[in-house]
């Protein structure tokens, strides 16, 4: 009846509530949609893990360069509350420092505190694309204590074994 009174440019808007259980906000909630099997669960990727980790790790990537002094690197790690840190040079992974191994070296030669990070660093953490699956992240973490996440050729984050364990609780 309303449409009969309108001209060609008229517009009618109506709302039909059916499976939204009478609440449009629920229909727009991703969690509700997944619950009702109307939306597929998001595939867990390295990028998503890095974004959502809740281990108390710093939000931005903490790293050192090969030319930094070891004592400064240890101070950075201590301040950030991390036990391992990547060594980056011009946004390329060139090595890593792990607190336990570095402390073992320092027990033998305390003068290493004044050395450059490049003189004491170990092998780099593997670098994975942001779209790498959780299964592949876990496989890499079997051999390495951490992996770096790369997005458009830029290292943007780190995932540790602890992060994956925290995520699965």
C-alpha positions as CSV (number, residue, x, y, z in Angstrom):
1,X,0.0,0.0,0.0
2,X,2.8,2.4,0.8
3,X,4.6,1.7,-2.5
4,X,1.4,2.6,-4.4
5,X,1.6,6.2,-3.1
6,X,5.3,6.7,-4.1
7,X,6.7,7.9,-7.4
8,X,9.6,6.2,-9.3
9,X,12.3,7.8,-7.0
10,X,10.7,6.6,-3.8
11,X,12.5,4.3,-1.4
12,X,11.2,1.8,1.0
13,X,13.3,0.3,3.8
14,X,12.2,-2.7,5.9
15,X,13.9,-5.0,8.4
16,X,13.2,-8.7,8.5
17,X,14.3,-10.5,11.7
18,X,14.7,-14.2,11.2
19,X,17.9,-16.1,12.3
20,X,19.3,-13.0,14.1
21,X,17.1,-14.0,17.1
22,X,15.5,-10.6,16.8
23,X,18.8,-8.8,17.5
24,X,20.7,-7.3,14.6
25,X,23.8,-6.6,16.7
26,X,24.1,-10.4,17.2
27,X,24.0,-11.0,13.5
28,X,26.9,-8.6,13.1
29,X,29.0,-10.3,15.8
30,X,31.7,-12.6,14.4
31,X,31.6,-14.7,17.5
32,X,27.9,-15.3,17.3
33,X,28.2,-16.0,13.5
34,X,30.9,-18.7,14.2
35,X,28.8,-20.1,17.0
36,X,25.8,-20.6,14.6
37,X,28.2,-22.0,12.0
38,X,27.3,-19.0,9.6
39,X,31.0,-17.9,9.5
40,X,34.1,-20.1,9.2
41,X,36.6,-19.8,12.0
42,X,39.6,-17.8,11.1
43,X,42.6,-19.8,10.0
44,X,45.4,-19.4,12.6
45,X,48.5,-17.8,10.9
46,X,51.8,-16.6,12.1
47,X,50.7,-13.0,11.8
48,X,47.5,-13.6,13.8
49,X,49.5,-15.4,16.5
50,X,52.0,-12.5,16.8
51,X,49.1,-10.0,16.9
52,X,47.2,-11.8,19.6
53,X,49.8,-13.3,21.9
54,X,49.2,-12.6,25.5
55,X,52.5,-13.6,27.1
56,X,53.2,-10.1,28.4
57,X,55.7,-9.6,25.6
58,X,56.3,-6.1,24.2
59,X,53.8,-5.0,21.6
60,X,56.6,-3.9,19.2
61,X,59.6,-6.0,18.1
62,X,62.6,-5.6,20.3
63,X,65.9,-6.2,18.5
64,X,69.6,-5.2,18.6
65,X,72.1,-4.6,15.8
66,X,75.4,-6.3,15.3
67,X,77.3,-3.1,16.2
68,X,75.6,-2.6,19.6
69,X,77.5,-3.4,22.7
70,X,76.7,-6.6,24.6
71,X,76.0,-4.9,27.9
72,X,73.5,-2.6,26.1
73,X,71.8,-5.6,24.5
74,X,71.5,-7.3,27.9
75,X,70.0,-4.2,29.4
76,X,67.4,-4.0,26.5
77,X,66.5,-7.6,27.1
78,X,66.2,-7.1,30.8
79,X,64.1,-4.0,30.4
80,X,61.7,-5.7,27.9
81,X,61.5,-8.9,30.0
82,X,62.7,-11.2,27.2
83,X,65.3,-14.0,27.3
84,X,66.1,-14.0,23.6
85,X,66.3,-11.3,21.0
86,X,66.9,-11.1,17.2
87,X,69.9,-9.3,15.8
88,X,68.8,-7.2,12.7
89,X,70.9,-5.3,10.3
90,X,68.9,-3.1,7.9
91,X,65.8,-5.0,8.7
92,X,67.5,-8.3,7.8
93,X,67.9,-11.1,10.4
94,X,71.6,-11.7,10.9
95,X,71.7,-13.5,14.2
96,X,70.2,-13.9,17.7
97,X,71.1,-13.6,21.3
98,X,69.8,-16.0,24.0
99,X,70.3,-14.9,27.5
100,X,71.3,-18.3,28.9
101,X,74.0,-18.9,26.3
102,X,75.3,-15.4,26.5
103,X,75.6,-15.7,30.3
104,X,77.5,-18.9,29.9
105,X,80.0,-17.2,27.7
106,X,80.3,-14.2,30.1
107,X,81.2,-16.6,33.0
108,X,84.2,-17.6,30.9
109,X,85.1,-14.1,29.7
110,X,83.5,-11.1,31.4
111,X,85.2,-8.8,29.0
112,X,82.6,-9.8,26.4
113,X,80.3,-7.3,28.0
114,X,82.2,-4.6,26.1
115,X,82.2,-6.5,22.8
116,X,79.9,-6.0,19.9
117,X,76.8,-8.1,19.6
118,X,78.1,-9.3,16.2
119,X,81.1,-11.0,18.0
120,X,78.9,-13.1,20.3
121,X,75.6,-13.6,18.4
122,X,74.3,-17.0,17.4
123,X,72.4,-18.2,14.3
124,X,69.4,-16.3,13.2
125,X,65.9,-17.3,14.1
126,X,63.9,-18.7,11.1
127,X,61.9,-16.0,9.2
128,X,58.4,-17.0,8.3
129,X,55.8,-15.1,6.2
130,X,52.9,-13.6,8.0
131,X,50.5,-16.1,6.3
132,X,52.4,-19.2,7.5
133,X,50.1,-21.7,9.1
134,X,50.1,-22.6,12.8
135,X,51.2,-26.1,11.9
136,X,54.3,-24.8,10.1
137,X,55.1,-22.4,12.9
138,X,55.0,-25.3,15.4
139,X,57.3,-27.3,13.1
140,X,59.9,-24.5,13.0
141,X,59.7,-24.1,16.8
142,X,60.7,-27.7,17.2
143,X,64.1,-26.7,16.0
144,X,64.4,-23.1,17.1
145,X,63.3,-21.3,20.3
146,X,61.7,-18.5,18.2
147,X,60.6,-17.5,14.7
148,X,60.5,-14.0,13.2
149,X,57.5,-12.9,11.3
150,X,57.9,-11.1,8.0
151,X,55.2,-9.0,6.2
152,X,56.0,-7.5,2.8
153,X,59.8,-8.2,3.3
154,X,59.8,-6.4,6.6
155,X,60.3,-8.2,9.9
156,X,57.4,-7.2,12.1
157,X,57.3,-9.7,15.0
158,X,58.5,-12.7,16.9
159,X,56.8,-15.8,18.1
160,X,58.4,-18.0,20.8
161,X,57.6,-21.5,22.0
162,X,56.1,-19.8,25.1
163,X,53.7,-17.7,22.9
164,X,52.3,-20.9,21.3
165,X,51.9,-22.6,24.6
166,X,50.1,-19.6,26.0
167,X,47.8,-19.4,23.0
168,X,46.7,-23.0,23.4
169,X,45.6,-22.6,27.1
